[in-house]
């Protein structure tokens, strides 16, 4: 490299390369000199072969000096280059995001969301979501790019499902699946915008079972089931006496049952693992079943775990006419009604709602509150008892609380 040479532009100089040519002349390297924070500073810009000239170098110098004067913007070439690199990186990230988002809802669901769901969720949940996608979501938004799915499409989906007499619960479930898909897309960097279900009003759902079996109805149901299917009888008895869901009963293995202590371990249930306590009748029933190996199911199905409630249960319910004339599904007797009956009986027997909540395995008391009305008779009787005790008080011993000081 040759010595530095001043130019006609103050603060700009250059030096020539000893060998390399740019056109017919030797290539020139430009730099600028200026003061920053009271100190002299010199920074190189680049070569003439890179399209730098003395005039361009001076323009860059003027920009820095102006930034220093205003106290805004980059005040050195290094800072300017760092800002430019960050800008370019942001552009690259944005371009990558837009490229990822340039896929349809259908493609993302089938190629990304579904494989991840199969790894993380229960098989039954994945099957339900796939059926829902095939029946409703694919036709409604499957062809639309992720970034172009809007709340408008969600409202139209709600309307279309309602017109085809789908229940509020089904519509709620459809919106929930869409929400989960977009959350997964956000985690995977395939969606950077708002989730289209945000702000969309979810249909009000009330699927709470309002009817429970009387003790007489339960006894008749068990008696009829015993005559037709021992498994159906025993599973119904477990639900009535221990408050278990069908899935929890189907998942029971012999290692989960401790007949000596009268306890069952409910593993990996809907709201986490818990213990369930056996009644005397439940213990005797289980003792009468052929015990299997620790890891074997207490109620085995064909080829392994039982996957659905026995049709015998529903046939017996029909034969006993438990649902005759009932058109509200919340009032129809189904297998889950056995768990509902267990909780209702507990409340009727005087157990507090917190105890019932723990026995049912509810995470919060929101679900358990549906049984609160059953405690009204106990509360009413408590007030009546107080009234009777007050009647026994002597008149001159009764204090008028409105005038007492």
N, C-alpha and C positions, 0 to 999 in steps of 0.2 A: 504494500500500500504506500502511496506517495503522501506528502505532507498535506495538512489541512489548508484549504484556500477559501478566503472570504468571498462572499457574493455581493451583489448590489442590494440585497435585502438584509437589513440589520438583524443580526442574531442567527443568520443562516450561513452555513459553510459546508464545504464538501471536500472529499479527497478522492483521487482517482485510483482505480485498481491497477496494479502494476502490469497485468497481463490481459485480463479479460476485456473484451471489446463490447461496446453497445453501438451498433452501426459502424461508422468509420472511426469513432473516437473511443477512448478508453471509458469503461463504465465508471460512473461517479456515485459515491455514497454520500447522502445528505444527512445533516444533523442540525438541531436547533439548540440555542443557548438562551436561558432566561433565568430570572430569579424566582425562587419559591421559598416562602417563609424566611426571607432575608438572606438566603444562601444561593450561590450560583449553581445552576443545574444544566447539564447537557444530556440530550437524549438523541439516539440515532433514529432516523425515520425509515430509510430504505434506499434502494438503488434506482438509478435512472432506468435500468432494464426492467424495474418493477413499476415503471410509469411515474416515478417521482421526479419533480423539477424543483428549481429554487423557488419559483412562484408558489407552487403547492406547499412547499415546506413553510414558506412565510405565512400562508393562509392558516396552516395548522398552528403555527406559533401565535398568531393573532387570536385565534379561538381560545387557546389556553390562557393568554394574558387577559382576555375579556372575562373568562370564567373566574380567574383570580380576583379581578376587579369587582365582579358582581357577587362573588362568594357562592356561586352555583355551578354545578357541572364539574366534569373532571378537570383537575388543575395540573395534571402531568400526563405525558404520553402513556406511562405505565398504567395509571388509573384509567385512562381512556381505553386502553387495550383490554384491561380486565373487565370493564363494563361491556365492551363489545363482545368479548368471549362469553360473558354471562347471557347477553342477548341472543347470541347464536345458539347457546345451549338451550335456552328457553324455547327458541324456534324449533330446535331439533326435537325437544320433548313434546311440544305441541303438535308437531307434524306426526310424531309417532303415535300420540294419543288419537289424533284424527284418523290415522290409518287404522288403528285398532277399532275405533268406533264406526268405521265404514263397513260394519257387518250387520246383518239383520238380526232381529230378535230370535228368529227360528234357528239361524246358524249358531248363535251364541248359546241358546238353550241346549241344543242337541250336541254341540261339540265341546262346550266348556262347562256349562252349569250342570247338566245331567251326569257326566262322569264324576264331578266333584260331589254331587249329591249322593251318588251310589257309594262313595267312599265314606261319607260322613253321616248319612241318615239310615233309618230303618228301611228295609226293603219295601215294606207296606207303604211307607210314606212316599218313596220314590215312585212306586206304581201309581198311587193316587195322583201325584203331580203330573206324571206322564199322560195319564188318561185325561186330566183336566186340560193339559196343553193341547193334546190332539183334538179334543172336542170343542174347546172354546178359544184358547189363546192363539193357536196357529192361524186360524182363519181371521181373527180380529187384528192381530199386530205382528204375525209371524214374518210378513213380507217387508215390514218397515225397519229402517235402520235404527239402531239403538238410540242414537242421538236425536232422532226425529219422533220418537214416541212421546206423546204429550198427555197431560191430564184429560184433554178432549177425548182421546182414544179410550181412556179408562171409563169416562162417563158413558161413552157409546157402548162399551162392553157391558157395563151395568144394565143399561137400558135393554140391550139385546137379550141378555140372560133373563131379565125380569119378564120380557114379552113372551119368552118361551117357558114361563112358569117355573123358573129355577128358584129355589128357596134362598132367603137372605143369607143363610149359612154358606151355600154354594158360591154365591156372589162374593161374599167376604173372603172365602178361601181362594177364589180366583185372583182377587186383588192382592192377597197375601203372597201368592206365588210370584206374581209380577214384581212385587216389592223385593222379595228374596233374590230374584234373578238380577235385578238392577243393583242391589247391594253387592252381589257377587261380582258383577261387571265393574263396579267401582273399585273393589278390592284388587281386581286383576288388571286395573288400568285401562279398561275398555269403555269406561263411561265417566265423564267428568262433570256432567250437569246434574240438575235436580232429578230426584226420583219421581217419575210421573204420577205415582199414587199419592204423593204428598199433597195435602189439601183436598183430596177427593173424599167426600163423605162416605163412610162405610155404612152399609145397611145395618139397621138395628137387628140383632139376632137374639132370640130368646128360645133356646133349645132346652131349657131346664126342665127336667122331669118333675111334674107337679103331683103325680099320683104315686102312692106306695101301697104295697100289699098289706092287708090286715093279717093278723096272725092266723086267722081261720083260712084265709085265701092261701097263705104261704103253706100251711099244713096240707091243704087239699092239693096244691101244686106238687109238693114233694111226694105225696102219696101216689099221685097219678104218674109222676115221672119214674118212681121206683118200679112201678109195674111194667114200664116200657123200656127204660134204659138206665142201667146202674150208673154209668158215667155221667149222663145228663143230670140224674138225681144228685150225685155226689158233688158235682161242680156247682149246681144251684144251691145246695146246702152250704158250701163253703162261702159263696157270695152272700147268702142271707145271714150267716152266723159270724162272718169275719169282715164283710164289707169290701171284698176284693173285686176288681174289674175282671172281665173275662180274660184279657191279655195277661194279667198277673197270675191268674189261676193256671192258664195254659203254660206259662213259663216256669211253674213250680217244679223243682226237682226234689228228690228225696233228701238231698243234703241240706235243703232249705227248711226241712220240717224237723222240729224237736218236740216229739210227743211227750217226753218226760216233763219238759218245762211248759208245754202248751204254747209254743211260740213258732211262728213261721217268719223266715227272712224273705222280704220282697225285694229282690235285687233289680236295679236299673229300671225302676218303674217310671211312670209318666213324669212324676215330680221328684225323682230320686229314690234311693233305697230307704226302706223302713222296716219295722217289725209289725206283724199282725198277730193277734192273740186268739187262741182257739177256745171255743166253748167246749163243754163236756161232750155235747152231741157231735161236734166236729172231730174231736179226738177219737171217739168211738168209731166214727165212720172211717177215718184214715187207718185206724188199727185193723179194720176189716178188709182193707184193700191189700192186694198182693204187693208187698214191698219190693222195690227194684234196687238197682245199684245206686250209689250216691248221686251220680251225674244223670241218671235216667229220669224222665218226666213222671210226675205223679199221675198225670192224665195224658198218656201218650196218644198221638194221632197216628194216622196211617203213614208210616215211613218217618216218624219223628214228632215234631211239635204240632199240636192241634192249632188250626188256623182260623176256625169259625165256630160259632155257637151251633150245637147240634140241632138239626131240623126238628128233632123230637120235642125240644123245648117249645118251639112255636106251635107245633101240632097240639100239644097238650094245653097250651094257653087258649088255643081256639076251641078245643073240646070242652074246656071248662067255661067258655064264653066270657073270659075275663075282659075281652076288648069289644064285646058285642055292643053295638050302638055308639061306640066312641069314634069320633072323626078327628079329634085333635091329637096329633102324634105325641104331644107332651103328656097326654093322659093315657096313652096306650101302654100296656104292660110289655116290656121287653126284658132281655137278660139284665140290662143295667138297672132295671127297676129293683132287682134284688139288693144291690148295693145301696140304692136310695132308700129302700125299706129298712135296711140295717141301721142307717144313720137316723132315720125318722124314729125308729123304735128306741134308740139310745136317748134321744131328746125327750121322748114321751116318758121314759123311765127316770128322768130327772138329771141326766148328764149335761154338763155345761157345753157350750159350743166350742170352747177351746179344746176340750177333750175329744169331741167328735172330729174336729179339724185334724188333730194329730192321728187319730185312728184311721181316718180316711186318706191321710197323706196329702192333704191340701197344703200348698205352700203358704197361702194367705187365707184369711177368713172370708174372703169375698164369696167363694163358692159355698162355704158352710152357712152363710147368712140365710140361705134359702130355707133352712130348717128353724129359723128363729120363731116363726109364727106358731110352731108346735109347742113352744114353751109358754105360750100365753095362758093356757089352763093352769099351769103351776103358779104363774104370777098372780092370776086371778084368785086362786085358792089361798095364796099367801096373804093377800089383802083381806080376804074373808076371815082368815084366821086372826089377823090383827084386829079386825072389827069385833070378833067374838071376845077377844081378850079385853078390849076396851069397854065392852058392855059390863064386864065384871067389876070394873073400877067403881069405887064409891063416888057419888056425885060431888061431894065436897072435896074430893081429892083430884078432881079433873081441873087442870090449869087451862085457863083461856089464853091461848098463845097469842091472840091478837092484842091483849091488853097487858100481858105480863111484861115486866121491865127486866 
